[in-house]
């Protein structure tokens, strides 16, 4: 039995399936999906369905999942009453500036029961997970925390917005007793030497696992039991 973590799948369902095959993901294994299942990529609803339908997978919220979730009631109204949806600033920001267009378009093609399924699934808002594996303690969350001086502050006290939206530095881990595992910032942002690779910082116990699949790099996954890394190339 092994515990894996992945983040920022962003609608890349083909790479996600390939990576699960690559690690021989078995009935005894578990996977934490650390946010941003939707937006930017080709198959956001397919990715959500894979997670929803698989009891071995646990979902933590990312900022893109949050932007989508907030618009679901309006999208359902649009399906019931075509023409209802008006492009306001908030919708524009999600759809055009944050890659929500495919998510919106695919969602509008669903049946109402399918829509309500997704809405119910995303209504369970979980922002972080603490766990132990292979003798290490971990804290998993999508983005981390703005205040890297928040030593001693428990994750439950940190605003969800911060856990979903922060842009942390490579060593911004306020919890010295545990490994902080985040996505959100594709690792190439931190430097060319990290292109398409998971960044593992021993000193600060930080793991940055968004390898930028939707931006044409790779999709990475880490096995928390032994910090082994797995990759498949992006198809974008
Ligand atoms: Mn994100």
Boltz pocket constraint, residues with backbone or C-beta under 6 A from the ligand:
constraints:
  - pocket:
      binder: B
      contacts: [[A, 36], [A, 62], [A, 63], [A, 64], [A, 142], [A, 164], [A, 183], [A, 184], [A, 185]]
      max_distance: 6.0
